[in-house]
Amino acid sequence: MSTLGRMPIYGVRQALPEGGNISWFFYCGEYSDATDFYQPVHTAHLRELLPAVVKYLHLPVGTRFIIDDQGYEDVWRAE
């Protein structure tokens, strides 16, 4: 949440081992390895907080992307 509004926006979709849930992880600008860097956000709030990522939510597990507000877009599958 502390990186909202920065560019570029990074996203990765992963299957989590506990319970088999699939989750997206997003951050903006620079990554941090702080333990509280990622914070949970319900998908219902993404349209308000990170509207640019909504169109990527349908992508399969293992997908990563980088986008910015100048039109840059890179989407790939990580093996």
PDB file with SEQRES, HELIX, SHEET and CRYST1 records, atoms N, CA, C and O in Angstrom:
SEQRES   1 A   79  MET SER THR LEU GLY ARG MET PRO ILE TYR GLY VAL ARG          
SEQRES   2 A   79  GLN ALA LEU PRO GLU GLY GLY ASN ILE SER TRP PHE PHE          
SEQRES   3 A   79  TYR CYS GLY GLU TYR SER ASP ALA THR ASP PHE TYR GLN          
SEQRES   4 A   79  PRO VAL HIS THR ALA HIS LEU ARG GLU LEU LEU PRO ALA          
SEQRES   5 A   79  VAL VAL LYS TYR LEU HIS LEU PRO VAL GLY THR ARG PHE          
SEQRES   6 A   79  ILE ILE ASP ASP GLN GLY TYR GLU ASP VAL TRP ARG ALA          
SEQRES   7 A   79  GLU                                                          
HELIX    1 AA1 THR A   43  HIS A   45  5                                   3    
HELIX    2 AA2 LEU A   46  LEU A   49  1                                   4    
HELIX    3 AA3 PRO A   51  TYR A   56  5                                   6    
SHEET    1 AA1 4 ILE A  22  CYS A  28  0                                        
SHEET    2 AA1 4 ILE A   9  ALA A  15 -1                                        
SHEET    3 AA1 4 THR A  63  ILE A  67 -1                                        
SHEET    4 AA1 4 GLU A  73  ARG A  77 -1                                        
CRYST1    1.000    1.000    1.000  90.00  90.00  90.00 P 1           1          
ATOM      1  N   MET A   1       0.821  -1.192   0.000  1.00  0.00           N  
ATOM      2  CA  MET A   1       0.000   0.000   0.000  1.00  0.00           C  
ATOM      3  C   MET A   1       0.866   1.259   0.000  1.00  0.00           C  
ATOM      4  O   MET A   1       0.459   2.299  -0.517  1.00  0.00           O  
ATOM      5  N   SER A   2       2.050   1.160   0.577  1.00  0.00           N  
ATOM      6  CA  SER A   2       2.911   2.337   0.674  1.00  0.00           C  
ATOM      7  C   SER A   2       3.498   2.744  -0.667  1.00  0.00           C  
ATOM      8  O   SER A   2       4.028   3.847  -0.794  1.00  0.00           O  
ATOM      9  N   THR A   3       3.414   1.864  -1.683  1.00  0.00           N  
ATOM     10  CA  THR A   3       3.997   2.194  -2.981  1.00  0.00           C  
ATOM     11  C   THR A   3       2.961   2.650  -4.007  1.00  0.00           C  
ATOM     12  O   THR A   3       3.323   2.966  -5.140  1.00  0.00           O  
ATOM     13  N   LEU A   4       1.693   2.691  -3.637  1.00  0.00           N  
ATOM     14  CA  LEU A   4       0.652   3.102  -4.588  1.00  0.00           C  
ATOM     15  C   LEU A   4       0.978   4.472  -5.178  1.00  0.00           C  
ATOM     16  O   LEU A   4       1.415   5.384  -4.476  1.00  0.00           O  
ATOM     17  N   GLY A   5       0.753   4.592  -6.487  1.00  0.00           N  
ATOM     18  CA  GLY A   5       0.995   5.853  -7.177  1.00  0.00           C  
ATOM     19  C   GLY A   5       2.358   5.934  -7.832  1.00  0.00           C  
ATOM     20  O   GLY A   5       2.608   6.850  -8.616  1.00  0.00           O  
ATOM     21  N   ARG A   6       3.243   5.002  -7.533  1.00  0.00           N  
ATOM     22  CA  ARG A   6       4.575   4.990  -8.150  1.00  0.00           C  
ATOM     23  C   ARG A   6       4.560   4.135  -9.403  1.00  0.00           C  
ATOM     24  O   ARG A   6       3.660   3.319  -9.603  1.00  0.00           O  
ATOM     25  N   MET A   7       5.560   4.328 -10.241  1.00  0.00           N  
ATOM     26  CA  MET A   7       5.690   3.567 -11.475  1.00  0.00           C  
ATOM     27  C   MET A   7       7.070   2.930 -11.531  1.00  0.00           C  
ATOM     28  O   MET A   7       8.022   3.446 -10.946  1.00  0.00           O  
ATOM     29  N   PRO A   8       7.177   1.803 -12.237  1.00  0.00           N  
ATOM     30  CA  PRO A   8       6.131   1.015 -12.889  1.00  0.00           C  
ATOM     31  C   PRO A   8       5.364   0.172 -11.872  1.00  0.00           C  
ATOM     32  O   PRO A   8       5.702   0.120 -10.689  1.00  0.00           O  
ATOM     33  N   ILE A   9       4.316  -0.489 -12.377  1.00  0.00           N  
ATOM     34  CA  ILE A   9       3.520  -1.402 -11.563  1.00  0.00           C  
ATOM     35  C   ILE A   9       3.922  -2.821 -11.951  1.00  0.00           C  
ATOM     36  O   ILE A   9       3.945  -3.178 -13.129  1.00  0.00           O  
ATOM     37  N   TYR A  10       4.234  -3.612 -10.944  1.00  0.00           N  
ATOM     38  CA  TYR A  10       4.621  -5.008 -11.149  1.00  0.00           C  
ATOM     39  C   TYR A  10       3.523  -5.906 -10.606  1.00  0.00           C  
ATOM     40  O   TYR A  10       2.900  -5.591  -9.592  1.00  0.00           O  
ATOM     41  N   GLY A  11       3.284  -7.027 -11.281  1.00  0.00           N  
ATOM     42  CA  GLY A  11       2.315  -8.006 -10.804  1.00  0.00           C  
ATOM     43  C   GLY A  11       2.795  -9.411 -11.057  1.00  0.00           C  
ATOM     44  O   GLY A  11       3.451  -9.673 -12.065  1.00  0.00           O  
ATOM     45  N   VAL A  12       2.477 -10.323 -10.152  1.00  0.00           N  
ATOM     46  CA  VAL A  12       2.781 -11.745 -10.332  1.00  0.00           C  
ATOM     47  C   VAL A  12       1.630 -12.559  -9.747  1.00  0.00           C  
ATOM     48  O   VAL A  12       1.126 -12.272  -8.661  1.00  0.00           O  
ATOM     49  N   ARG A  13       1.233 -13.582 -10.501  1.00  0.00           N  
ATOM     50  CA  ARG A  13       0.151 -14.463 -10.030  1.00  0.00           C  
ATOM     51  C   ARG A  13       0.764 -15.793  -9.619  1.00  0.00           C  
ATOM     52  O   ARG A  13       1.448 -16.448 -10.405  1.00  0.00           O  
ATOM     53  N   GLN A  14       0.506 -16.180  -8.369  1.00  0.00           N  
ATOM     54  CA  GLN A  14       1.082 -17.406  -7.827  1.00  0.00           C  
ATOM     55  C   GLN A  14       0.015 -18.261  -7.178  1.00  0.00           C  
ATOM     56  O   GLN A  14      -0.980 -17.762  -6.653  1.00  0.00           O  
ATOM     57  N   ALA A  15       0.249 -19.571  -7.229  1.00  0.00           N  
ATOM     58  CA  ALA A  15      -0.582 -20.503  -6.467  1.00  0.00           C  
ATOM     59  C   ALA A  15       0.085 -20.672  -5.111  1.00  0.00           C  
ATOM     60  O   ALA A  15       1.259 -21.033  -5.035  1.00  0.00           O  
ATOM     61  N   LEU A  16      -0.644 -20.417  -4.064  1.00  0.00           N  
ATOM     62  CA  LEU A  16      -0.095 -20.538  -2.723  1.00  0.00           C  
ATOM     63  C   LEU A  16      -0.274 -21.961  -2.216  1.00  0.00           C  
ATOM     64  O   LEU A  16      -1.322 -22.562  -2.451  1.00  0.00           O  
ATOM     65  N   PRO A  17       0.718 -22.517  -1.529  1.00  0.00           N  
ATOM     66  CA  PRO A  17       0.653 -23.917  -1.108  1.00  0.00           C  
ATOM     67  C   PRO A  17      -0.453 -24.209  -0.091  1.00  0.00           C  
ATOM     68  O   PRO A  17      -1.045 -25.287  -0.137  1.00  0.00           O  
ATOM     69  N   GLU A  18      -0.744 -23.297   0.808  1.00  0.00           N  
ATOM     70  CA  GLU A  18      -1.752 -23.534   1.837  1.00  0.00           C  
ATOM     71  C   GLU A  18      -3.162 -23.378   1.279  1.00  0.00           C  
ATOM     72  O   GLU A  18      -3.569 -22.270   0.933  1.00  0.00           O  
ATOM     73  N   GLY A  19      -3.889 -24.445   1.190  1.00  0.00           N  
ATOM     74  CA  GLY A  19      -5.266 -24.389   0.741  1.00  0.00           C  
ATOM     75  C   GLY A  19      -5.434 -24.261  -0.762  1.00  0.00           C  
ATOM     76  O   GLY A  19      -6.565 -24.225  -1.247  1.00  0.00           O  
ATOM     77  N   GLY A  20      -4.352 -24.194  -1.509  1.00  0.00           N  
ATOM     78  CA  GLY A  20      -4.434 -24.119  -2.952  1.00  0.00           C  
ATOM     79  C   GLY A  20      -4.965 -22.822  -3.504  1.00  0.00           C  
ATOM     80  O   GLY A  20      -5.381 -22.779  -4.662  1.00  0.00           O  
ATOM     81  N   ASN A  21      -4.967 -21.758  -2.718  1.00  0.00           N  
ATOM     82  CA  ASN A  21      -5.438 -20.466  -3.210  1.00  0.00           C  
ATOM     83  C   ASN A  21      -4.509 -19.908  -4.279  1.00  0.00           C  
ATOM     84  O   ASN A  21      -3.314 -20.202  -4.299  1.00  0.00           O  
ATOM     85  N   ILE A  22      -5.065 -19.115  -5.149  1.00  0.00           N  
ATOM     86  CA  ILE A  22      -4.283 -18.421  -6.174  1.00  0.00           C  
ATOM     87  C   ILE A  22      -4.360 -16.940  -5.852  1.00  0.00           C  
ATOM     88  O   ILE A  22      -5.441 -16.390  -5.639  1.00  0.00           O  
ATOM     89  N   SER A  23      -3.211 -16.311  -5.819  1.00  0.00           N  
ATOM     90  CA  SER A  23      -3.172 -14.912  -5.422  1.00  0.00           C  
ATOM     91  C   SER A  23      -2.323 -14.078  -6.358  1.00  0.00           C  
ATOM     92  O   SER A  23      -1.353 -14.563  -6.940  1.00  0.00           O  
ATOM     93  N   TRP A  24      -2.697 -12.831  -6.494  1.00  0.00           N  
ATOM     94  CA  TRP A  24      -1.902 -11.836  -7.192  1.00  0.00           C  
ATOM     95  C   TRP A  24      -1.119 -11.033  -6.163  1.00  0.00           C  
ATOM     96  O   TRP A  24      -1.614 -10.740  -5.075  1.00  0.00           O  
ATOM     97  N   PHE A  25       0.107 -10.683  -6.525  1.00  0.00           N  
ATOM     98  CA  PHE A  25       0.931  -9.802  -5.716  1.00  0.00           C  
ATOM     99  C   PHE A  25       1.324  -8.620  -6.590  1.00  0.00           C  
ATOM    100  O   PHE A  25       1.836  -8.805  -7.695  1.00  0.00           O  
ATOM    101  N   PHE A  26       1.088  -7.404  -6.099  1.00  0.00           N  
ATOM    102  CA  PHE A  26       1.384  -6.185  -6.848  1.00  0.00           C  
ATOM    103  C   PHE A  26       2.261  -5.265  -6.016  1.00  0.00           C  
ATOM    104  O   PHE A  26       2.163  -5.230  -4.789  1.00  0.00           O  
ATOM    105  N   TYR A  27       3.114  -4.528  -6.697  1.00  0.00           N  
ATOM    106  CA  TYR A  27       3.806  -3.412  -6.057  1.00  0.00           C  
ATOM    107  C   TYR A  27       4.143  -2.384  -7.109  1.00  0.00           C  
ATOM    108  O   TYR A  27       4.197  -2.689  -8.301  1.00  0.00           O  
ATOM    109  N   CYS A  28       4.366  -1.174  -6.665  1.00  0.00           N  
ATOM    110  CA  CYS A  28       4.626  -0.050  -7.562  1.00  0.00           C  
ATOM    111  C   CYS A  28       5.993   0.544  -7.219  1.00  0.00           C  
ATOM    112  O   CYS A  28       6.338   0.683  -6.046  1.00  0.00           O  
ATOM    113  N   GLY A  29       6.753   0.886  -8.231  1.00  0.00           N  
ATOM    114  CA  GLY A  29       8.065   1.479  -7.987  1.00  0.00           C  
ATOM    115  C   GLY A  29       9.075   0.447  -7.554  1.00  0.00           C  
ATOM    116  O   GLY A  29       9.216  -0.598  -8.190  1.00  0.00           O  
ATOM    117  N   GLU A  30       9.778   0.730  -6.481  1.00  0.00           N  
ATOM    118  CA  GLU A  30      10.858  -0.133  -6.002  1.00  0.00           C  
ATOM    119  C   GLU A  30      10.349  -1.216  -5.049  1.00  0.00           C  
ATOM    120  O   GLU A  30       9.492  -0.970  -4.201  1.00  0.00           O  
ATOM    121  N   TYR A  31      10.903  -2.423  -5.214  1.00  0.00           N  
ATOM    122  CA  TYR A  31      10.586  -3.543  -4.335  1.00  0.00           C  
ATOM    123  C   TYR A  31      11.316  -3.399  -2.999  1.00  0.00           C  
ATOM    124  O   TYR A  31      12.404  -2.826  -2.933  1.00  0.00           O  
ATOM    125  N   SER A  32      10.714  -3.916  -1.957  1.00  0.00           N  
ATOM    126  CA  SER A  32      11.340  -3.952  -0.636  1.00  0.00           C  
ATOM    127  C   SER A  32      11.186  -5.362  -0.074  1.00  0.00           C  
ATOM    128  O   SER A  32      10.170  -6.018  -0.302  1.00  0.00           O  
ATOM    129  N   ASP A  33      12.186  -5.822   0.652  1.00  0.00           N  
ATOM    130  CA  ASP A  33      12.076  -7.140   1.275  1.00  0.00           C  
ATOM    131  C   ASP A  33      11.571  -7.048   2.724  1.00  0.00           C  
ATOM    132  O   ASP A  33      11.706  -8.004   3.488  1.00  0.00           O  
ATOM    133  N   ALA A  34      11.002  -5.922   3.093  1.00  0.00           N  
ATOM    134  CA  ALA A  34      10.411  -5.757   4.421  1.00  0.00           C  
ATOM    135  C   ALA A  34       9.287  -6.771   4.621  1.00  0.00           C  
ATOM    136  O   ALA A  34       8.553  -7.079   3.682  1.00  0.00           O  
ATOM    137  N   THR A  35       9.153  -7.283   5.823  1.00  0.00           N  
ATOM    138  CA  THR A  35       8.150  -8.316   6.093  1.00  0.00           C  
ATOM    139  C   THR A  35       6.720  -7.826   5.891  1.00  0.00           C  
ATOM    140  O   THR A  35       5.828  -8.631   5.625  1.00  0.00           O  
ATOM    141  N   ASP A  36       6.487  -6.531   6.013  1.00  0.00           N  
ATOM    142  CA  ASP A  36       5.131  -6.002   5.828  1.00  0.00           C  
ATOM    143  C   ASP A  36       4.949  -5.293   4.487  1.00  0.00           C  
ATOM    144  O   ASP A  36       4.023  -4.500   4.322  1.00  0.00           O  
ATOM    145  N   PHE A  37       5.839  -5.583   3.526  1.00  0.00           N  
ATOM    146  CA  PHE A  37       5.779  -4.913   2.224  1.00  0.00           C  
ATOM    147  C   PHE A  37       4.458  -5.197   1.508  1.00  0.00           C  
ATOM    148  O   PHE A  37       3.796  -4.271   1.039  1.00  0.00           O  
ATOM    149  N   TYR A  38       4.071  -6.470   1.421  1.00  0.00           N  
ATOM    150  CA  TYR A  38       2.795  -6.820   0.792  1.00  0.00           C  
ATOM    151  C   TYR A  38       1.696  -6.779   1.832  1.00  0.00           C  
ATOM    152  O   TYR A  38       1.865  -7.261   2.951  1.00  0.00           O  
ATOM    153  N   GLN A  39       0.557  -6.194   1.450  1.00  0.00           N  
ATOM    154  CA  GLN A  39      -0.594  -6.129   2.332  1.00  0.00           C  
ATOM    155  C   GLN A  39      -1.812  -6.614   1.555  1.00  0.00           C  
ATOM    156  O   GLN A  39      -1.967  -6.276   0.382  1.00  0.00           O  
ATOM    157  N   PRO A  40      -2.674  -7.397   2.188  1.00  0.00           N  
ATOM    158  CA  PRO A  40      -3.837  -7.931   1.478  1.00  0.00           C  
ATOM    159  C   PRO A  40      -4.839  -6.843   1.104  1.00  0.00           C  
ATOM    160  O   PRO A  40      -5.105  -5.916   1.868  1.00  0.00           O  
ATOM    161  N   VAL A  41      -5.379  -6.996  -0.097  1.00  0.00           N  
ATOM    162  CA  VAL A  41      -6.425  -6.096  -0.596  1.00  0.00           C  
ATOM    163  C   VAL A  41      -7.438  -6.966  -1.323  1.00  0.00           C  
ATOM    164  O   VAL A  41      -7.062  -7.782  -2.165  1.00  0.00           O  
ATOM    165  N   HIS A  42      -8.696  -6.805  -1.012  1.00  0.00           N  
ATOM    166  CA  HIS A  42      -9.748  -7.554  -1.701  1.00  0.00           C  
ATOM    167  C   HIS A  42      -9.856  -7.056  -3.135  1.00  0.00           C  
ATOM    168  O   HIS A  42      -9.676  -5.867  -3.397  1.00  0.00           O  
ATOM    169  N   THR A  43     -10.145  -7.954  -4.054  1.00  0.00           N  
ATOM    170  CA  THR A  43     -10.245  -7.570  -5.466  1.00  0.00           C  
ATOM    171  C   THR A  43     -11.293  -6.490  -5.703  1.00  0.00           C  
ATOM    172  O   THR A  43     -11.176  -5.716  -6.653  1.00  0.00           O  
ATOM    173  N   ALA A  44     -12.298  -6.426  -4.867  1.00  0.00           N  
ATOM    174  CA  ALA A  44     -13.323  -5.390  -5.027  1.00  0.00           C  
ATOM    175  C   ALA A  44     -12.745  -3.985  -4.892  1.00  0.00           C  
ATOM    176  O   ALA A  44     -13.336  -3.027  -5.392  1.00  0.00           O  
ATOM    177  N   HIS A  45     -11.609  -3.846  -4.230  1.00  0.00           N  
ATOM    178  CA  HIS A  45     -10.996  -2.538  -4.023  1.00  0.00           C  
ATOM    179  C   HIS A  45      -9.956  -2.176  -5.087  1.00  0.00           C  
ATOM    180  O   HIS A  45      -9.461  -1.049  -5.114  1.00  0.00           O  
ATOM    181  N   LEU A  46      -9.624  -3.134  -5.964  1.00  0.00           N  
ATOM    182  CA  LEU A  46      -8.594  -2.852  -6.969  1.00  0.00           C  
ATOM    183  C   LEU A  46      -9.019  -1.790  -7.977  1.00  0.00           C  
ATOM    184  O   LEU A  46      -8.178  -1.018  -8.438  1.00  0.00           O  
ATOM    185  N   ARG A  47     -10.281  -1.731  -8.324  1.00  0.00           N  
ATOM    186  CA  ARG A  47     -10.742  -0.703  -9.277  1.00  0.00           C  
ATOM    187  C   ARG A  47     -10.455   0.703  -8.759  1.00  0.00           C  
ATOM    188  O   ARG A  47     -10.224   1.624  -9.541  1.00  0.00           O  
ATOM    189  N   GLU A  48     -10.471   0.859  -7.466  1.00  0.00           N  
ATOM    190  CA  GLU A  48     -10.184   2.162  -6.858  1.00  0.00           C  
ATOM    191  C   GLU A  48      -8.683   2.360  -6.632  1.00  0.00           C  
ATOM    192  O   GLU A  48      -8.147   3.426  -6.936  1.00  0.00           O  
ATOM    193  N   LEU A  49      -8.009   1.347  -6.105  1.00  0.00           N  
ATOM    194  CA  LEU A  49      -6.610   1.479  -5.704  1.00  0.00           C  
ATOM    195  C   LEU A  49      -5.614   1.310  -6.845  1.00  0.00           C  
ATOM    196  O   LEU A  49      -4.655   2.073  -6.956  1.00  0.00           O  
ATOM    197  N   LEU A  50      -5.844   0.304  -7.699  1.00  0.00           N  
ATOM    198  CA  LEU A  50      -4.937   0.003  -8.820  1.00  0.00           C  
ATOM    199  C   LEU A  50      -5.756  -0.369 -10.058  1.00  0.00           C  
ATOM    200  O   LEU A  50      -5.711  -1.519 -10.494  1.00  0.00           O  
ATOM    201  N   PRO A  51      -6.489   0.562 -10.624  1.00  0.00           N  
ATOM    202  CA  PRO A  51      -7.363   0.217 -11.755  1.00  0.00           C  
ATOM    203  C   PRO A  51      -6.618  -0.344 -12.962  1.00  0.00           C  
ATOM    204  O   PRO A  51      -7.205  -1.094 -13.742  1.00  0.00           O  
ATOM    205  N   ALA A  52      -5.365  -0.008 -13.135  1.00  0.00           N  
ATOM    206  CA  ALA A  52      -4.601  -0.482 -14.292  1.00  0.00           C  
ATOM    207  C   ALA A  52      -4.356  -1.983 -14.263  1.00  0.00           C  
ATOM    208  O   ALA A  52      -4.069  -2.567 -15.308  1.00  0.00           O  
ATOM    209  N   VAL A  53      -4.459  -2.631 -13.100  1.00  0.00           N  
ATOM    210  CA  VAL A  53      -4.168  -4.066 -13.020  1.00  0.00           C  
ATOM    211  C   VAL A  53      -5.397  -4.939 -13.250  1.00  0.00           C  
ATOM    212  O   VAL A  53      -5.256  -6.142 -13.468  1.00  0.00           O  
ATOM    213  N   VAL A  54      -6.583  -4.371 -13.208  1.00  0.00           N  
ATOM    214  CA  VAL A  54      -7.821  -5.149 -13.274  1.00  0.00           C  
ATOM    215  C   VAL A  54      -7.883  -6.005 -14.532  1.00  0.00           C  
ATOM    216  O   VAL A  54      -8.332  -7.149 -14.466  1.00  0.00           O  
ATOM    217  N   LYS A  55      -7.450  -5.488 -15.667  1.00  0.00           N  
ATOM    218  CA  LYS A  55      -7.559  -6.266 -16.912  1.00  0.00           C  
ATOM    219  C   LYS A  55      -6.612  -7.468 -16.949  1.00  0.00           C  
ATOM    220  O   LYS A  55      -6.740  -8.314 -17.834  1.00  0.00           O  
ATOM    221  N   TYR A  56      -5.675  -7.562 -16.019  1.00  0.00           N  
ATOM    222  CA  TYR A  56      -4.728  -8.681 -15.984  1.00  0.00           C  
ATOM    223  C   TYR A  56      -5.177  -9.806 -15.047  1.00  0.00           C  
ATOM    224  O   TYR A  56      -4.560 -10.872 -15.043  1.00  0.00           O  
ATOM    225  N   LEU A  57      -6.207  -9.603 -14.273  1.00  0.00           N  
ATOM    226  CA  LEU A  57      -6.602 -10.564 -13.254  1.00  0.00           C  
ATOM    227  C   LEU A  57      -7.011 -11.921 -13.809  1.00  0.00           C  
ATOM    228  O   LEU A  57      -6.962 -12.913 -13.082  1.00  0.00           O  
ATOM    229  N   HIS A  58      -7.410 -11.996 -15.067  1.00  0.00           N  
ATOM    230  CA  HIS A  58      -7.832 -13.263 -15.661  1.00  0.00           C  
ATOM    231  C   HIS A  58      -6.649 -14.118 -16.137  1.00  0.00           C  
ATOM    232  O   HIS A  58      -6.848 -15.268 -16.528  1.00  0.00           O  
ATOM    233  N   LEU A  59      -5.456 -13.592 -16.113  1.00  0.00           N  
ATOM    234  CA  LEU A  59      -4.292 -14.319 -16.616  1.00  0.00           C  
ATOM    235  C   LEU A  59      -3.970 -15.518 -15.725  1.00  0.00           C  
ATOM    236  O   LEU A  59      -4.256 -15.494 -14.528  1.00  0.00           O  
ATOM    237  N   PRO A  60      -3.373 -16.574 -16.305  1.00  0.00           N  
ATOM    238  CA  PRO A  60      -3.145 -17.817 -15.554  1.00  0.00           C  
ATOM    239  C   PRO A  60      -2.028 -17.716 -14.514  1.00  0.00           C  
ATOM    240  O   PRO A  60      -1.218 -16.788 -14.530  1.00  0.00           O  
ATOM    241  N   VAL A  61      -2.010 -18.686 -13.619  1.00  0.00           N  
ATOM    242  CA  VAL A  61      -0.960 -18.803 -12.612  1.00  0.00           C  
ATOM    243  C   VAL A  61       0.399 -18.814 -13.305  1.00  0.00           C  
ATOM    244  O   VAL A  61       0.562 -19.431 -14.358  1.00  0.00           O  
ATOM    245  N   GLY A  62       1.366 -18.132 -12.711  1.00  0.00           N  
ATOM    246  CA  GLY A  62       2.707 -18.065 -13.281  1.00  0.00           C  
ATOM    247  C   GLY A  62       2.931 -16.842 -14.158  1.00  0.00           C  
ATOM    248  O   GLY A  62       4.040 -16.616 -14.643  1.00  0.00           O  
ATOM    249  N   THR A  63       1.881 -16.052 -14.363  1.00  0.00           N  
ATOM    250  CA  THR A  63       2.006 -14.855 -15.183  1.00  0.00           C  
ATOM    251  C   THR A  63       2.611 -13.723 -14.363  1.00  0.00           C  
ATOM    252  O   THR A  63       2.318 -13.565 -13.178  1.00  0.00           O  
ATOM    253  N   ARG A  64       3.461 -12.940 -15.020  1.00  0.00           N  
ATOM    254  CA  ARG A  64       4.036 -11.729 -14.436  1.00  0.00           C  
ATOM    255  C   ARG A  64       3.839 -10.593 -15.428  1.00  0.00           C  
ATOM    256  O   ARG A  64       3.736 -10.817 -16.634  1.00  0.00           O  
ATOM    257  N   PHE A  65       3.786  -9.370 -14.907  1.00  0.00           N  
ATOM    258  CA  PHE A  65       3.716  -8.235 -15.819  1.00  0.00           C  
ATOM    259  C   PHE A  65       4.368  -7.013 -15.200  1.00  0.00           C  
ATOM    260  O   PHE A  65       4.515  -6.897 -13.983  1.00  0.00           O  
ATOM    261  N   ILE A  66       4.756  -6.098 -16.097  1.00  0.00           N  
ATOM    262  CA  ILE A  66       5.236  -4.771 -15.732  1.00  0.00           C  
ATOM    263  C   ILE A  66       4.506  -3.800 -16.640  1.00  0.00           C  
ATOM    264  O   ILE A  66       4.494  -3.976 -17.858  1.00  0.00           O  
ATOM    265  N   ILE A  67       3.890  -2.769 -16.052  1.00  0.00           N  
ATOM    266  CA  ILE A  67       3.208  -1.733 -16.836  1.00  0.00           C  
ATOM    267  C   ILE A  67       3.564  -0.373 -16.240  1.00  0.00           C  
ATOM    268  O   ILE A  67       4.021  -0.272 -15.102  1.00  0.00           O  
ATOM    269  N   ASP A  68       3.342   0.673 -17.044  1.00  0.00           N  
ATOM    270  CA  ASP A  68       3.494   2.025 -16.501  1.00  0.00           C  
ATOM    271  C   ASP A  68       2.446   2.948 -17.098  1.00  0.00           C  
ATOM    272  O   ASP A  68       1.641   2.528 -17.929  1.00  0.00           O  
ATOM    273  N   ASP A  69       2.457   4.186 -16.680  1.00  0.00           N  
ATOM    274  CA  ASP A  69       1.451   5.148 -17.128  1.00  0.00           C  
ATOM    275  C   ASP A  69       1.803   5.812 -18.454  1.00  0.00           C  
ATOM    276  O   ASP A  69       1.098   6.718 -18.899  1.00  0.00           O  
ATOM    277  N   GLN A  70       2.886   5.370 -19.087  1.00  0.00           N  
ATOM    278  CA  GLN A  70       3.287   5.882 -20.398  1.00  0.00           C  
ATOM    279  C   GLN A  70       2.969   4.890 -21.519  1.00  0.00           C  
ATOM    280  O   GLN A  70       3.317   5.131 -22.675  1.00  0.00           O  
ATOM    281  N   GLY A  71       2.309   3.771 -21.184  1.00  0.00           N  
ATOM    282  CA  GLY A  71       1.921   2.789 -22.185  1.00  0.00           C  
ATOM    283  C   GLY A  71       2.820   1.573 -22.271  1.00  0.00           C  
ATOM    284  O   GLY A  71       2.561   0.682 -23.080  1.00  0.00           O  
ATOM    285  N   TYR A  72       3.879   1.504 -21.455  1.00  0.00           N  
ATOM    286  CA  TYR A  72       4.745   0.329 -21.465  1.00  0.00           C  
ATOM    287  C   TYR A  72       3.994  -0.856 -20.876  1.00  0.00           C  
ATOM    288  O   TYR A  72       3.284  -0.726 -19.879  1.00  0.00           O  
ATOM    289  N   GLU A  73       4.163  -2.022 -21.510  1.00  0.00           N  
ATOM    290  CA  GLU A  73       3.529  -3.249 -21.038  1.00  0.00           C  
ATOM    291  C   GLU A  73       4.404  -4.436 -21.418  1.00  0.00           C  
ATOM    292  O   GLU A  73       4.773  -4.591 -22.582  1.00  0.00           O  
ATOM    293  N   ASP A  74       4.733  -5.267 -20.447  1.00  0.00           N  
ATOM    294  CA  ASP A  74       5.459  -6.511 -20.674  1.00  0.00           C  
ATOM    295  C   ASP A  74       4.765  -7.578 -19.847  1.00  0.00           C  
ATOM    296  O   ASP A  74       4.672  -7.458 -18.626  1.00  0.00           O  
ATOM    297  N   VAL A  75       4.274  -8.629 -20.510  1.00  0.00           N  
ATOM    298  CA  VAL A  75       3.571  -9.707 -19.855  1.00  0.00           C  
ATOM    299  C   VAL A  75       4.235 -11.012 -20.261  1.00  0.00           C  
ATOM    300  O   VAL A  75       4.476 -11.246 -21.445  1.00  0.00           O  
ATOM    301  N   TRP A  76       4.539 -11.882 -19.267  1.00  0.00           N  
ATOM    302  CA  TRP A  76       5.196 -13.141 -19.583  1.00  0.00           C  
ATOM    303  C   TRP A  76       4.805 -14.192 -18.550  1.00  0.00           C  
ATOM    304  O   TRP A  76       4.291 -13.886 -17.474  1.00  0.00           O  
ATOM    305  N   ARG A  77       5.075 -15.461 -18.926  1.00  0.00           N  
ATOM    306  CA  ARG A  77       4.830 -16.597 -18.026  1.00  0.00           C  
ATOM    307  C   ARG A  77       6.156 -17.032 -17.435  1.00  0.00           C  
ATOM    308  O   ARG A  77       7.120 -17.254 -18.167  1.00  0.00           O  
ATOM    309  N   ALA A  78       6.215 -17.153 -16.128  1.00  0.00           N  
ATOM    310  CA  ALA A  78       7.409 -17.646 -15.431  1.00  0.00           C  
ATOM    311  C   ALA A  78       7.240 -19.144 -15.222  1.00  0.00           C  
ATOM    312  O   ALA A  78       6.179 -19.606 -14.803  1.00  0.00           O  
ATOM    313  N   GLU A  79       8.265 -19.878 -15.508  1.00  0.00           N  
ATOM    314  CA  GLU A  79       8.205 -21.346 -15.331  1.00  0.00           C  
ATOM    315  C   GLU A  79       8.778 -21.738 -14.001  1.00  0.00           C  
ATOM    316  O   GLU A  79       8.816 -22.924 -13.671  1.00  0.00           O  
TER     317      GLU A  79                                                      
END                                                                             
